[in-house]
């Protein structure tokens, strides 16, 4: 198959979207699929990349983040699609990327990629002290109506988990299909655990070897609720000796630094590009804590579980979907007191039993990115075959 991704937020300086698309290019080359990315850039061009191709459509810089460019030349996108004659067209965002792909008149299978839940990211994050989540969903019914109208231009809506498929189905989004993400399970492994590294990390936090070491990885953004993580840890750490290492960076760095200032045995480690170091520290910690209730999959939570770490996560969202009670404690999103109780509860449990459950219950339930792309390409092949049957 030839698969074209109209990728509004693909840029060389990007983060998660860039990583995912580059993985898709590589997987397509390995699995015999032709992957073409159509993305906005500084100037028109085409290049070979990771066994596939990228076609750049010129557009102006995005004012709020000049690393990105605006996809705004719909006719040019349609000319590219007409010329390339794909079997599958993906709309990778609910904005111009989705509408440009959806409005194209070609007869390819059309796939709407739903990898972020904006209602969970923003309204539910900011308004959950005032309203129940179902009430917030109703208040933002206009947005779900917008997504319904857009999704009806597609044959399927691809999501990253069964729970999210059910959520979108409840809002009558067009044909949601779960294709779970995965991680590199050879890279994130409990075999990396190093008692000497753990001892050094605790010393760095001013703690003895018999204290408990928590780790967290998170972008500094409101949806990640790092203020809850910091305050919940502060409350729990007054009752039992524990330390917390938080990795990550982002636009709300100054706010997170202010929230963490003066809290004993807590250190903001910032962003690290050394993934080996990060994987070693993750496996050498004792538990993992996460704040976001808006994850569609919960990538860092999956990496922690596969590293052998029991987890403390919110009780809704993609992170919660992985939180089996045999190796996890959950808490109400945004509630630092409830989080502190969850931290103390998990420390009181037998850690080795929790670690064993991570390895025997958690890790087998999490796939790899190759599993994800094999499933994705199989879904597309089924849709292409169905369309051809109808056509003939």
Protein Blocks (a to p, Z undefined) as FASTA:
>chain_A
ZZddddfkgcfklcklmmmmmmmmmmmmmnopacddddddfbdcdddeehiacddddddd
dfklmkbccdfblklmmmmmmmnopabdcdfbfblmmmmmmmpcbfbdcddddfbdfklm
mmmmmmmmmpcfklmmmmmmmmmmmmmmmmmmpfbdcdfbfklmmmmmmnopahiadddd
dddfklmccklpcfklmmmmmmmnopafkbccddddddddfklommmmmmmmmmmmmmpc
cddddedddjklmmmmmmmgopahiacebjafblklmmmmmmmmmbdcdfbfkbfnomml
mmmmmnopacdddfedjklmmmcfklpccddehiaklmmmmmmmmmmpcfklmmmmmmmm
mmmmpccfklmmmmmmmmmmmmmmmmmmmmZZ
